[in-house]
Amino acid sequence: MIHRPALSAVLVLSILGLVSCGSATRSPETLSPLAGVERTWSGDSGDCGESGTDCARVKLTRLVFDAAPDDSAVARIDAWSAEAMLRPVFDATQGDTPEAFTAAFLDQFRKVQVEFPDYSNGWELTRSVALAHQDEHTVCMVVDETLYTGGAHGSRQRWYTVFRRDTGARLSLDDVLRPGTRDTLVRRAQVRFRALAGLTADQPLSDGGYWFAEDQPFDLTDNWGILAHGFVFYFNQYEIAPYSMGPTDLRIPREDWGDLVRAGGLDAGP
């Protein structure tokens, strides 16, 4: 399946003027949208019945990008994607290929079964690395993971990563914001956060079940991305609230940060 996501006019306008192209980079007009083929690798430990209590399953998916010979940025992003898909779950689940990673995860499950003969929990790992959004200047990737290795419940995690389209360099939030404007963004984001949580401006965030306190005030997570609407800040389970509350998906529209971004270029390495 070929994926050729369309460029978003909203984000092109929202970050237009952020990148100043030097001789070492190509101008946005000469760069093609990222495209690729979605690939899936899967495996199980065998004897997987309907209950799945004596079985381990793995499913890995990522978009493998097609890189032109003169487009090293795509190659860098694709290399990151391959590495993100194989991020170890345990120290023992190492693997340089999807097949080796899957085999290591399943072997770890079998070792637990041998060590604890009465063990009756199935394991499951599903992980995908996908293209969340792209425009002329940035590429936003997202990793989604569902993991269960026993216990009362499994976990669901999501991580965003933003790259420069022209070089493939990773971008932090401070690379995009003008110096000294982060605190302003945090204040504006807290207004959005309170609205999302149903809290008034003067209510303690703890009233909503969140773990922010006077000595640990509201702040933005480093887990951020650029989507069609603007910024997303994603707080995973247990990061700022109990498991029962789930993750917090905070969206910040352009009107809250358009005056805070760099006008002269993204401050990132080559």
JOGI-V699576 format. One record per residue. N is the residue number from 1. RES is the residue in three letters. PSI is psi in degrees with one decimal (999 if undefined). Layout:
n->N res->RES psi->PSI
n->N res->RES psi->PSI
This chain:
n->1 res->MET psi->124.0
n->2 res->ILE psi->130.3
n->3 res->HIS psi->119.9
n->4 res->ARG psi->75.5
n->5 res->PRO psi->138.4
n->6 res->ALA psi->149.3
n->7 res->LEU psi->139.3
n->8 res->SER psi->121.1
n->9 res->ALA psi->-33.0
n->10 res->VAL psi->-49.2
n->11 res->LEU psi->-31.7
n->12 res->VAL psi->-42.8
n->13 res->LEU psi->-36.1
n->14 res->SER psi->-27.4
n->15 res->ILE psi->14.5
n->16 res->LEU psi->131.9
n->17 res->GLY psi->-1.6
n->18 res->LEU psi->-29.2
n->19 res->VAL psi->127.3
n->20 res->SER psi->118.2
n->21 res->CYS psi->125.2
n->22 res->GLY psi->-172.3
n->23 res->SER psi->-19.3
n->24 res->ALA psi->-9.7
n->25 res->THR psi->158.7
n->26 res->ARG psi->149.3
n->27 res->SER psi->149.4
n->28 res->PRO psi->-31.9
n->29 res->GLU psi->-22.1
n->30 res->THR psi->-2.0
n->31 res->LEU psi->132.6
n->32 res->SER psi->152.1
n->33 res->PRO psi->145.0
n->34 res->LEU psi->140.4
n->35 res->ALA psi->157.2
n->36 res->GLY psi->-170.4
n->37 res->VAL psi->130.8
n->38 res->GLU psi->126.8
n->39 res->ARG psi->147.2
n->40 res->THR psi->136.3
n->41 res->TRP psi->136.4
n->42 res->SER psi->160.6
n->43 res->GLY psi->164.3
n->44 res->ASP psi->169.6
n->45 res->SER psi->-2.0
n->46 res->GLY psi->161.7
n->47 res->ASP psi->43.2
n->48 res->CYS psi->101.6
n->49 res->GLY psi->-168.6
n->50 res->GLU psi->-35.6
n->51 res->SER psi->-32.8
n->52 res->GLY psi->15.1
n->53 res->THR psi->-18.5
n->54 res->ASP psi->33.6
n->55 res->CYS psi->151.1
n->56 res->ALA psi->139.5
n->57 res->ARG psi->145.7
n->58 res->VAL psi->136.5
n->59 res->LYS psi->119.1
n->60 res->LEU psi->134.4
n->61 res->THR psi->138.2
n->62 res->ARG psi->158.4
n->63 res->LEU psi->113.3
n->64 res->VAL psi->114.6
n->65 res->PHE psi->146.9
n->66 res->ASP psi->117.7
n->67 res->ALA psi->127.2
n->68 res->ALA psi->151.8
n->69 res->PRO psi->-30.7
n->70 res->ASP psi->14.7
n->71 res->ASP psi->79.6
n->72 res->SER psi->-22.4
n->73 res->ALA psi->-43.2
n->74 res->VAL psi->-40.1
n->75 res->ALA psi->-38.7
n->76 res->ARG psi->-42.5
n->77 res->ILE psi->-39.2
n->78 res->ASP psi->-38.4
n->79 res->ALA psi->-41.2
n->80 res->TRP psi->-42.9
n->81 res->SER psi->-44.3
n->82 res->ALA psi->-40.4
n->83 res->GLU psi->-40.4
n->84 res->ALA psi->-36.2
n->85 res->MET psi->-27.2
n->86 res->LEU psi->17.5
n->87 res->ARG psi->127.4
n->88 res->PRO psi->142.5
n->89 res->VAL psi->-45.5
n->90 res->PHE psi->170.0
n->91 res->ASP psi->-29.5
n->92 res->ALA psi->-13.8
n->93 res->THR psi->65.2
n->94 res->GLN psi->152.6
n->95 res->GLY psi->134.7
n->96 res->ASP psi->-10.0
n->97 res->THR psi->159.8
n->98 res->PRO psi->-36.8
n->99 res->GLU psi->-43.1
n->100 res->ALA psi->-39.1
n->101 res->PHE psi->-46.8
n->102 res->THR psi->-45.1
n->103 res->ALA psi->-39.9
n->104 res->ALA psi->-40.6
n->105 res->PHE psi->-44.9
n->106 res->LEU psi->-37.2
n->107 res->ASP psi->-37.9
n->108 res->GLN psi->-39.4
n->109 res->PHE psi->-44.8
n->110 res->ARG psi->-36.5
n->111 res->LYS psi->-39.4
n->112 res->VAL psi->-40.5
n->113 res->GLN psi->-39.5
n->114 res->VAL psi->-42.7
n->115 res->GLU psi->-32.7
n->116 res->PHE psi->88.9
n->117 res->PRO psi->-27.8
n->118 res->ASP psi->6.0
n->119 res->TYR psi->130.1
n->120 res->SER psi->21.2
n->121 res->ASN psi->134.1
n->122 res->GLY psi->156.5
n->123 res->TRP psi->149.7
n->124 res->GLU psi->133.9
n->125 res->LEU psi->123.3
n->126 res->THR psi->124.3
n->127 res->ARG psi->133.9
n->128 res->SER psi->143.9
n->129 res->VAL psi->117.0
n->130 res->ALA psi->164.1
n->131 res->LEU psi->112.8
n->132 res->ALA psi->-38.4
n->133 res->HIS psi->150.8
n->134 res->GLN psi->151.5
n->135 res->ASP psi->-165.9
n->136 res->GLU psi->-25.1
n->137 res->HIS psi->-25.7
n->138 res->THR psi->156.7
n->139 res->VAL psi->127.4
n->140 res->CYS psi->121.2
n->141 res->MET psi->152.5
n->142 res->VAL psi->135.1
n->143 res->VAL psi->125.3
n->144 res->ASP psi->134.9
n->145 res->GLU psi->134.8
n->146 res->THR psi->125.9
n->147 res->LEU psi->132.6
n->148 res->TYR psi->123.5
n->149 res->THR psi->35.5
n->150 res->GLY psi->169.7
n->151 res->GLY psi->-172.9
n->152 res->ALA psi->-32.2
n->153 res->HIS psi->163.7
n->154 res->GLY psi->-165.6
n->155 res->SER psi->149.7
n->156 res->ARG psi->127.1
n->157 res->GLN psi->150.6
n->158 res->ARG psi->135.9
n->159 res->TRP psi->135.0
n->160 res->TYR psi->148.8
n->161 res->THR psi->135.2
n->162 res->VAL psi->138.9
n->163 res->PHE psi->153.0
n->164 res->ARG psi->134.6
n->165 res->ARG psi->-32.1
n->166 res->ASP psi->-28.0
n->167 res->THR psi->-20.0
n->168 res->GLY psi->7.0
n->169 res->ALA psi->142.8
n->170 res->ARG psi->145.8
n->171 res->LEU psi->133.6
n->172 res->SER psi->169.8
n->173 res->LEU psi->-36.5
n->174 res->ASP psi->-21.1
n->175 res->ASP psi->-26.0
n->176 res->VAL psi->-34.6
n->177 res->LEU psi->149.8
n->178 res->ARG psi->146.4
n->179 res->PRO psi->136.3
n->180 res->GLY psi->4.1
n->181 res->THR psi->-4.1
n->182 res->ARG psi->-43.6
n->183 res->ASP psi->-35.9
n->184 res->THR psi->-42.9
n->185 res->LEU psi->-40.6
n->186 res->VAL psi->-43.1
n->187 res->ARG psi->-43.5
n->188 res->ARG psi->-37.1
n->189 res->ALA psi->-33.9
n->190 res->GLN psi->-33.7
n->191 res->VAL psi->-45.5
n->192 res->ARG psi->-41.3
n->193 res->PHE psi->-45.5
n->194 res->ARG psi->-38.4
n->195 res->ALA psi->-41.5
n->196 res->LEU psi->-36.6
n->197 res->ALA psi->-6.8
n->198 res->GLY psi->32.7
n->199 res->LEU psi->147.1
n->200 res->THR psi->171.4
n->201 res->ALA psi->-27.0
n->202 res->ASP psi->2.8
n->203 res->GLN psi->141.1
n->204 res->PRO psi->140.8
n->205 res->LEU psi->-24.1
n->206 res->SER psi->-21.3
n->207 res->ASP psi->-25.2
n->208 res->GLY psi->5.3
n->209 res->GLY psi->5.6
n->210 res->TYR psi->156.2
n->211 res->TRP psi->11.4
n->212 res->PHE psi->143.9
n->213 res->ALA psi->175.4
n->214 res->GLU psi->-37.8
n->215 res->ASP psi->-4.0
n->216 res->GLN psi->74.1
n->217 res->PRO psi->171.0
n->218 res->PHE psi->137.9
n->219 res->ASP psi->165.1
n->220 res->LEU psi->145.8
n->221 res->THR psi->153.6
n->222 res->ASP psi->-8.6
n->223 res->ASN psi->86.8
n->224 res->TRP psi->160.3
n->225 res->GLY psi->170.7
n->226 res->ILE psi->118.7
n->227 res->LEU psi->-176.8
n->228 res->ALA psi->-33.8
n->229 res->HIS psi->-24.0
n->230 res->GLY psi->-140.8
n->231 res->PHE psi->150.1
n->232 res->VAL psi->136.1
n->233 res->PHE psi->119.3
n->234 res->TYR psi->114.2
n->235 res->PHE psi->114.6
n->236 res->ASN psi->170.1
n->237 res->GLN psi->140.3
n->238 res->TYR psi->-1.8
n->239 res->GLU psi->-43.9
n->240 res->ILE psi->2.2
n->241 res->ALA psi->163.4
n->242 res->PRO psi->162.6
n->243 res->TYR psi->-38.7
n->244 res->SER psi->-23.6
n->245 res->MET psi->-12.5
n->246 res->GLY psi->-171.4
n->247 res->PRO psi->164.6
n->248 res->THR psi->119.4
n->249 res->ASP psi->96.0
n->250 res->LEU psi->119.0
n->251 res->ARG psi->131.6
n->252 res->ILE psi->109.1
n->253 res->PRO psi->163.8
n->254 res->ARG psi->-32.0
n->255 res->GLU psi->-19.7
n->256 res->ASP psi->-13.9
n->257 res->TRP psi->-1.6
n->258 res->GLY psi->-30.1
n->259 res->ASP psi->2.3
n->260 res->LEU psi->-12.9
n->261 res->VAL psi->158.6
n->262 res->ARG psi->138.3
n->263 res->ALA psi->-17.0
n->264 res->GLY psi->-5.6
n->265 res->GLY psi->155.7
n->266 res->LEU psi->131.1
n->267 res->ASP psi->80.4
n->268 res->ALA psi->161.5
n->269 res->GLY psi->178.2
n->270 res->PRO psi->999
